[in-house]
Amino acid sequence: MDKTLKKRTILGVILLVSIFLTLNFIFSNSFEPTEESLEKSNWVLEKVEPVLEKVVGEENVTTKLVRKLAHFFEFFLLGIELAQIV
């Protein structure tokens, strides 16, 4: 096997593992109980609130916003990973 094919095979395996891990993360979060999910969202909110306040204003930073952004970034990452297959 030449070096180029070996490198592409390794990158392909890494990509497939990355896709699997992203899907696992998305689905595992979907099956969490409401209380646990809200607890995680509130934890993330505490961490990103100072940055988000500068972007959207203090009164607009909510758990709902954090959850929507999290969904956006999860599926954005999955889309980038899937686009690499082509």
C-alpha positions in Angstrom: 0.0 0.0 0.0 1.5 3.3 -1.0 1.8 6.3 1.4 -1.0 8.3 -0.1 -3.6 5.5 0.1 -2.5 4.7 3.7 -2.8 8.3 4.7 -6.3 8.6 3.1 -7.4 5.4 4.8 -6.2 6.6 8.2 -8.0 10.0 7.7 -11.1 8.2 6.6 -11.2 6.1 9.7 -10.6 9.2 11.8 -13.5 10.9 10.0 -15.9 8.0 10.6 -15.0 7.7 14.2 -15.5 11.5 14.6 -19.0 11.2 12.9 -19.9 8.3 15.2 -18.8 10.2 18.3 -20.8 13.3 17.2 -23.9 11.2 16.5 -23.4 9.5 19.9 -23.2 12.8 21.6 -26.3 14.2 19.9 -28.4 11.1 20.6 -27.2 10.6 24.2 -28.2 14.2 25.0 -31.6 13.6 23.4 -32.4 10.8 25.8 -31.4 12.5 29.0 -34.1 13.2 31.6 -35.3 16.8 31.6 -33.8 17.7 35.0 -30.4 16.5 34.0 -30.5 18.3 30.6 -31.5 21.6 32.3 -28.7 21.2 34.8 -26.2 20.8 32.0 -27.7 23.8 30.1 -27.5 26.0 33.2 -23.9 25.0 33.8 -23.0 25.9 30.2 -25.0 29.2 30.6 -22.9 30.2 33.5 -19.7 29.6 31.5 -20.7 31.4 28.3 -23.0 34.1 29.7 -20.3 36.8 29.8 -19.5 36.3 26.1 -23.1 36.0 25.0 -24.1 39.2 26.9 -21.7 41.2 24.8 -23.2 39.7 21.6 -27.0 39.7 22.3 -27.3 41.9 25.4 -27.7 41.0 29.1 -31.5 40.5 29.1 -31.4 38.2 26.1 -29.1 35.5 27.5 -31.4 32.6 28.5 -31.2 28.9 28.9 -33.3 28.6 25.7 -30.8 30.6 23.7 -27.9 28.4 25.0 -29.9 25.2 24.1 -30.6 26.6 20.6 -27.0 27.5 20.1 -25.9 24.0 21.3 -28.2 22.3 18.8 -27.0 24.6 16.0 -23.3 23.8 16.8 -23.9 20.0 17.2 -25.6 19.8 13.8 -23.1 22.2 12.2 -20.3 20.0 13.3 -22.0 16.9 12.0 -22.7 18.7 8.6 -19.0 19.6 8.3 -18.0 16.0 9.1 -20.5 14.6 6.6 -19.4 17.0 3.9 -15.8 15.7 4.2 -17.0 12.2 2.9 -17.6 13.5 -0.6 
